[in-house]
Amino acid sequence: MAAWIYTADGEFESLAEAIEAYKERVRKQEQEEHRAALQAAQHDPGVQSWIELANNEAALQSVAKHILPIKPITTA
């Protein structure tokens, strides 16, 4: 007769199965928390301003490379 392990994640015949189910539940929970945090950050005005600032800086650097190409330094 097999001993059953009862947990919040279900019924398992072995401790290894119970641990694996627990790890899977924790992994899914962490993914959901991460997704929710990213979604909340996207609507945060402070985060939006930093994203806009970074995009503007990248655009300015790109334009500057075309307008003022870097000249090699020569020594006399």
N, C-alpha and C positions, 0 to 999 in steps of 0.2 A: 504494500500500500504506500503510495507516494504521499509525502508531506507537502501541503500547499502553503505558499507564502501569500498572505493577503496584505495588500498595500493600497494606498490611494490611487495607484496607477493600474490596479487590477489584481488578478490571481495568477500566481506563477508557481511552477514546479521546482524552479531552482533559484538560488540567490543571484546567480549571474543574470538570469532573465529579468529579475526584479530591478537589479542595478541598472541594466541597460534601458529598461523602460523609464526609470527615474531620470537617467541622463538625457534621454530623448525629450522628456517633458520639460526639463530645465532648459535644454537647448532651444526648444520651441518658444518657451516663455521669454528667454533672453532675446531671441530674434524679434518677437512681438514688441518688447519694450524698446528695443533699438529702433524698430520701424516707427513706433509712436513718437519717440524722441526726435527722430529726423523730420517727421511730418510736423510736429509742433514747432521745431526750429525754423522750418520753411516759412511759417506764418509770423515769426517774431520780427518786428521792425528792426531791431538791432542787428540781427543776423542778416536780414535783407540788405541793410546799408553796408555791411562788411563785404557781402558778395558783390554788390554793385561797385564798391571801391576797388576790389580786386580785379573785376572785369575791366574797369576803366584804366587801371594801372597797366594791365596786360595790353590793352589796345594802344595806350600811349607808347609803351616800349616798342611795340611792333611798328608803329608809325615812325618813331625816332630812328629805328634801324634803317629804314628806307630813305629818310631825309638826310641823316648824318651817318653815313657808313663809317665804321671804325677803320681808321688808317693805321697801318703797321708802324710801329715805332722804329726809327732808324737811328743808329748811333754814328757819330762822325769820326 
